[in-house]
Amino acid sequence: MTNDGSNEVHCGALGKLSLHDETTANPNDSSLETKPNIILCDAWYGFPQQTRPRKERICAVSRQLVNFLQWRQCAKFGPEQCQVHLLGSEEDVTSVQQRIAYIIDKEDTSGKCIGQIHYKSNVDIHDAIQQWRNTYSTNDEVVYLSPDASEALSPTAPPPRVVIVGMLIDRRITSDRSRKRAEEYLNLRAVKLPLNELNVKEMCSEEPLNVDTVMELMQRWWTNCDKLEEIHNARKSDKMYVDPSKYREGFVKAAAFAIKSHRDRHPNRPIHKS
């Protein structure tokens, strides 16, 4: 939804944020040496072939990915905590890769963001999932994030280690597109983020967040869960599970900070749905 900036989004979690709530991860954490967290960026929707719409789509996708990389660099969240893989046709993936390099060259002379995305041309989504499962000897589920999904991820448990995010960045939102692609075309489980947990005025779990916001939220959420489990294991507690309310708190903080980042970038457009 677009507004003039006079109506502020009300959120108890957002209102209580401070720099001391930031969770930065230690790259030496043993929890990060297991199965990696991966975001599969699905560009297999395809980009337009007409020159102007195609350029707009490439620029929009590239900008969102660079926003995430720049946030991660500034917040000291390393790429080892969350791998990003861009999948699509060779033409589309190469175009995004070149555009990202151009943006980073203009805005980040250090070049630290370069190489933090795995560009995988002509790699099928199911092949990428199977490769991950073979590499780590796991049958863990992979989910496709969609605001139109009928069910939400549980905020009281860690999220799946691999999630798919559609590179759908359009001027107008097309409802149900990502859910149909997940369930009807890819035969994958579609889920939405449990944004209702935030208790944000005018925001619900059906809110279609920006790609960079979703990616930041997921990396923060994974990091918070890993930290929780590390603390739990260090205490050698008799309990065999982490308190579900602690997992919920980890999600709420992750979502609140990610939405705050979005609000800072777009102060006049904090949410999409009215």
N, C-alpha and C positions, 0 to 999 in steps of 0.2 A: 504494500500500500504506500502511496506517496502522500506526504503531508508537507506543510509549510514550516515545520520545525517547532511550532508553538505547542504542540501536544507531545509531551514526553512519554516514552514507554515506561510504565511502572513495573518494577520487578524488585521484590525484596532481596533476591540474591544479588542483583546488579547493584542495588543501592549500598550494599555492605562490602563491596569489593575494595581491597586495598592492595598495595604492592606486596604486602606480607603474605597475601593469600596465593601468590604465584607459586606454582610447583615446577621447579626446573629439575630435570632428571640427571642423574649421575651416569655417564657413559660406561662406568665400570660396574654398574648394577648387574648382579648375576641373573636377575630376572629377564634381562634383555638378551641373554645368550641362548635363549630357547627359541621357539618359533617367533619369527619377526612379525610385527604388525605391518600390514600392507594395505594401501589404498589403490585399487585398480580403477583408473580413470577410463571410462568407456567412451571412446570417440567413434565407436562403430556406428553411431547414428548417421554419420556422414555429414560433411559440410556442403553447403550449396555450391553449385558449379558456376552460377552467375558471378561475375567478377566482384561487384560491390558487396552483395550479401556474403559471399565467401570470405572476403577480406575482413568484414565486420565480425564474422563468427571466429575466425582465426585470432583476430586481435582480442576479442572478448575472452576466449578460452585461455589464451596465453597470459592475459592480464590477471585473471583469477589465480592461475597457477603461480605466477610470479608473486602476487600478493601473499600467498601462503609461504613461499620460500623466504621472502623478506621478513615476514612475521617470525618464522622459525629461527632465522639468523639473529634477529634482534632479541628474541626471547630466550635464546640459548637452548632451544630444543633441537637436538642433533638429528640428522637423517638416519642414524642407526636405530632410532626408536620408532621410526615409521617410514617404510619405503613407499615411494610413489612410482607407479608404473602407468605409462600412457599407452593404451592399446587402440589401434585403428588401422585404416589403410595406410600404405606407405606414403602416398601423396599428402594425406591429412596430418599424419604424425610428423613427417619431415617439415611441413609448413609451420606447425606449432613449435617444433624444436628451433627452427630458424628465427621465428618471431621472439621466442623467449630469450634466445641468445642476444638478439638485438636490444630488447628491453633492458636486460641485465647489463649489457655493455654501456648503455646510456646512464643507468641509474645506480649501478654498483660496480665501481671501478676495481674493487678488490676481486671480483669474479668468484666469490666464495659460493654463490648459489649454483654456478654452472656444475653440471654433473650430478645434481641431486635428484634428477628424474631419470628413471629407466625408460627409454623410448623403445617401444616394441612394435615395429611395423608388421602388419599382416599376421599378428598373433591372435588367435581366437581366444575369447574369454574362457571357454571351457578348457582349452589347452593350457592356459596360464594357471588356472585353478589346479588342474591335475599335476602340473609341474611342481607347484608348491606342495601339494599333498605327497607326491613321490619323494621330494627332497627332504621333507620333515616327517615322513612316515606317519601321516595323520589323516583321519577322515573328518576332521573338524568342518563344520558347516561354514559356507561363505554366503553372505547375504547381500542383496542389492538394496541400497537406501532409496526410498521413495516416499515423498510426503503423502502420496495417495494410497499407500499400503493399508490393509485392513487391520494390521497388528503392529504394535510398537516393540522395540527392544526393551528388555527389562532394565530399569535403572538400578536394581538391587543385585545385579550380577555383572561380571565383566562382559564387554561386548565381544563378538567374534573377532578373531585375529585378522581376518581379511574381509574387507567390505568393498563394494563396487559403487562408484559414484558416476552417474551419467554426466557427460559434458554437454548439458542442456542449458545454454546461456542465450536466451532469446529476449527480444523486446517485450513480447507478450507470453505469459505462461500458458502452456498447453497442458491442461489437466489430464491425469491418468497415463501420460505417455511413458514415464519410467516404470510404472507398475506393470503395464501391458508388456513392455519389453522384457522385464524380468520374468514374469509368470507365464506369459503366453508364447514368447519367442525363445527365451533362454532356459525356461523351466527351472528358474531359481526362486528362492523365497524372497519376497519383497517385504521390507520392514521400514517403519518410520522411526525417527528419533523421538524419545519420550519427552518432548518439550513441555507437555502439560505440567511436569514436575517443577518447572520454574515459577509457576503461578504469575506469569507475565500478562498484564492487561493487553487484550487484543491479540495475543499470540497463543497458538495451540500446536499440537503435534502435527497438524496438516500444513504448517507454515513451510513454504518452499524456500529454504535458506540458500544463500549464495554458495557456490562451489568452495570458495576459499574459507567461508565460515564453517561449512561442514568438515572440511579437512582439518582445520584448526581444532574444532570440537573433538574430532576423533583422536587426534594425537594427544590432546590434553586428557581425554578420558582414559585412554590406554595407559598413559603415564601415571595418572592418579591411581588406577587399579594396581599397577605394578608396584607403586610405592606402598600401598596398603598391604599387599601380600608380602612385600619385603619386611615391613615392620612386624607383621603377624608372625612370620617365620623366625625372625630374630628373637622374638619373645618366647618362642617355643611353647606357645600356649597349648593347654590341653584341648581347647576347642579345635575341631577339625575344619572350621569354616570361619570366614571373616563376617563380622556383623553386617547384615544386608543394609542397614541404615548408613553404614560407612561407605558402601558402594554407591548408594544413592547420593550421598553428600559429594562424592567424587564426580559423579555425573553432573550434578547441579553446578558445581564450581566450573567444570569444563565448559558447559553450555553457556553459563553466564559470562565467562571471560571471552568466549568466541563471539557471542552476540555483542558484547561491548566493543570488540575489535571492529565488527561490522558497523556498529553505530558510529564509531569514531571516523570510519571511512566515508559513511553516508549519513550524516546527521539529519538530513531532510527526508531520508527514505529508510527508516529503521525496520519496517516490515513490509511484506509484499501483499498479504491478504488483508482485506478490510473486515 
